[in-house]
Amino acid sequence: MSILLATRDRELEERCRRAASADYSIDVVTSVDALSARLAASKPEAVLVDGALLAAPIENEVAHIVAQAGAGRVIVLTAEFNEDEEVALLRCGVKGCCRRGVDPESLRQVLSVTQSGVWVTRSLLPRLVTELRRYAQQTSPASSAAGNTSASVPEKKDAAPSKSNVALSRLPPHKLATLTRRELDIVKLIADGATNKEVGIELDISERTVKGHLSNIFMKLGTPDRVKLMLYLQEERQPAPTQTDNRR
């Protein structure tokens, strides 16, 4: 597997090389122009971009990099977490956002996860799920039939004591029946916000095993990655739409 890294920071380069280990070959450029030229000549599987090379607002340059990268996944490393900036980067099509100070082991996880999913800052997930739900509402046939008004939609509060039980109750019976007992346990923990590591500790299994179960869950539920799974679990069923009331 090939990685193209754009940075002038030797220390960051060294951490990226340690994260890549023997699984990846890594090539380094030191400017955005050099990155563009290299992308035009080759198609690496992963593109790591040091946010320090980018002019604000960085999503403008990143959108161009994503377009040039084609099927290659783009991961942006920034100096600090900025919620609005990270959302903008995800909208551009990046597959991962993390900090420039990321340690090699964590970066190795980012590279692994982004092969089939998206890596985002954990604290961003609630907002991301909300935005995905809002987008789904705006583009659904039900919202169009009801006039697709711009009025804010009040959130419906869950009366049930367990968030995971509420999530499972939203799964259609035929989908629920396809999951094994262990997969249901994992879905419950994911609904409560657990990481793969936390799921492994709770169920006394390895993170590799957790990832294997998640792949099966994604396939059975028709969700491509962890973020879409959380959206799937948190999405509330809508009543039949009317012309006068499209509340949830």
URBELJO-V56900 format. One record per residue. RES is the residue in three letters. SS is DSSP state (@ for helix, = for strand, . for the rest). Layout:
BEGIN
res=RES ss=SS
res=RES ss=SS
END
This chain:
BEGIN
res=MET ss=.
res=SER ss==
res=ILE ss==
res=LEU ss==
res=LEU ss==
res=ALA ss==
res=THR ss=.
res=ARG ss=.
res=ASP ss=.
res=ARG ss=@
res=GLU ss=@
res=LEU ss=@
res=GLU ss=@
res=GLU ss=@
res=ARG ss=@
res=CYS ss=@
res=ARG ss=@
res=ARG ss=@
res=ALA ss=@
res=ALA ss=@
res=SER ss=@
res=ALA ss=@
res=ASP ss=@
res=TYR ss=.
res=SER ss==
res=ILE ss==
res=ASP ss==
res=VAL ss==
res=VAL ss==
res=THR ss=.
res=SER ss=.
res=VAL ss=@
res=ASP ss=@
res=ALA ss=@
res=LEU ss=@
res=SER ss=@
res=ALA ss=@
res=ARG ss=@
res=LEU ss=@
res=ALA ss=@
res=ALA ss=@
res=SER ss=.
res=LYS ss=.
res=PRO ss=.
res=GLU ss=.
res=ALA ss==
res=VAL ss==
res=LEU ss==
res=VAL ss==
res=ASP ss==
res=GLY ss=@
res=ALA ss=@
res=LEU ss=@
res=LEU ss=.
res=ALA ss=.
res=ALA ss=.
res=PRO ss=.
res=ILE ss=.
res=GLU ss=@
res=ASN ss=@
res=GLU ss=@
res=VAL ss=@
res=ALA ss=@
res=HIS ss=@
res=ILE ss=@
res=VAL ss=@
res=ALA ss=@
res=GLN ss=@
res=ALA ss=@
res=GLY ss=.
res=ALA ss=.
res=GLY ss=.
res=ARG ss==
res=VAL ss==
res=ILE ss==
res=VAL ss==
res=LEU ss==
res=THR ss==
res=ALA ss=.
res=GLU ss=.
res=PHE ss=.
res=ASN ss=.
res=GLU ss=@
res=ASP ss=@
res=GLU ss=@
res=GLU ss=@
res=VAL ss=@
res=ALA ss=@
res=LEU ss=@
res=LEU ss=@
res=ARG ss=@
res=CYS ss=@
res=GLY ss=.
res=VAL ss=.
res=LYS ss=.
res=GLY ss==
res=CYS ss==
res=CYS ss==
res=ARG ss==
res=ARG ss=.
res=GLY ss=.
res=VAL ss=.
res=ASP ss=.
res=PRO ss=@
res=GLU ss=@
res=SER ss=@
res=LEU ss=@
res=ARG ss=@
res=GLN ss=@
res=VAL ss=@
res=LEU ss=@
res=SER ss=@
res=VAL ss=@
res=THR ss=.
res=GLN ss=.
res=SER ss=.
res=GLY ss=.
res=VAL ss=.
res=TRP ss==
res=VAL ss=.
res=THR ss=.
res=ARG ss=@
res=SER ss=@
res=LEU ss=@
res=LEU ss=@
res=PRO ss=@
res=ARG ss=@
res=LEU ss=@
res=VAL ss=@
res=THR ss=@
res=GLU ss=@
res=LEU ss=@
res=ARG ss=@
res=ARG ss=@
res=TYR ss=@
res=ALA ss=@
res=GLN ss=@
res=GLN ss=@
res=THR ss=@
res=SER ss=.
res=PRO ss=@
res=ALA ss=@
res=SER ss=@
res=SER ss=@
res=ALA ss=@
res=ALA ss=.
res=GLY ss=.
res=ASN ss=.
res=THR ss=.
res=SER ss=.
res=ALA ss=.
res=SER ss=.
res=VAL ss=.
res=PRO ss=.
res=GLU ss=.
res=LYS ss=.
res=LYS ss=.
res=ASP ss=.
res=ALA ss=.
res=ALA ss=.
res=PRO ss=.
res=SER ss=.
res=LYS ss=@
res=SER ss=@
res=ASN ss=@
res=VAL ss=@
res=ALA ss=@
res=LEU ss=@
res=SER ss=@
res=ARG ss=.
res=LEU ss=.
res=PRO ss=.
res=PRO ss=@
res=HIS ss=@
res=LYS ss=@
res=LEU ss=@
res=ALA ss=.
res=THR ss=.
res=LEU ss=.
res=THR ss=.
res=ARG ss=@
res=ARG ss=@
res=GLU ss=@
res=LEU ss=@
res=ASP ss=@
res=ILE ss=@
res=VAL ss=@
res=LYS ss=@
res=LEU ss=@
res=ILE ss=@
res=ALA ss=@
res=ASP ss=.
res=GLY ss=.
res=ALA ss=.
res=THR ss=.
res=ASN ss=@
res=LYS ss=@
res=GLU ss=@
res=VAL ss=@
res=GLY ss=@
res=ILE ss=@
res=GLU ss=@
res=LEU ss=@
res=ASP ss=.
res=ILE ss=.
res=SER ss=.
res=GLU ss=@
res=ARG ss=@
res=THR ss=@
res=VAL ss=@
res=LYS ss=@
res=GLY ss=@
res=HIS ss=@
res=LEU ss=@
res=SER ss=@
res=ASN ss=@
res=ILE ss=@
res=PHE ss=@
res=MET ss=@
res=LYS ss=@
res=LEU ss=@
res=GLY ss=.
res=THR ss=.
res=PRO ss=.
res=ASP ss=.
res=ARG ss=@
res=VAL ss=@
res=LYS ss=@
res=LEU ss=@
res=MET ss=@
res=LEU ss=@
res=TYR ss=@
res=LEU ss=@
res=GLN ss=@
res=GLU ss=.
res=GLU ss=.
res=ARG ss=.
res=GLN ss=.
res=PRO ss=.
res=ALA ss=.
res=PRO ss=.
res=THR ss=.
res=GLN ss=.
res=THR ss=.
res=ASP ss=.
res=ASN ss=.
res=ARG ss=.
res=ARG ss=.
END
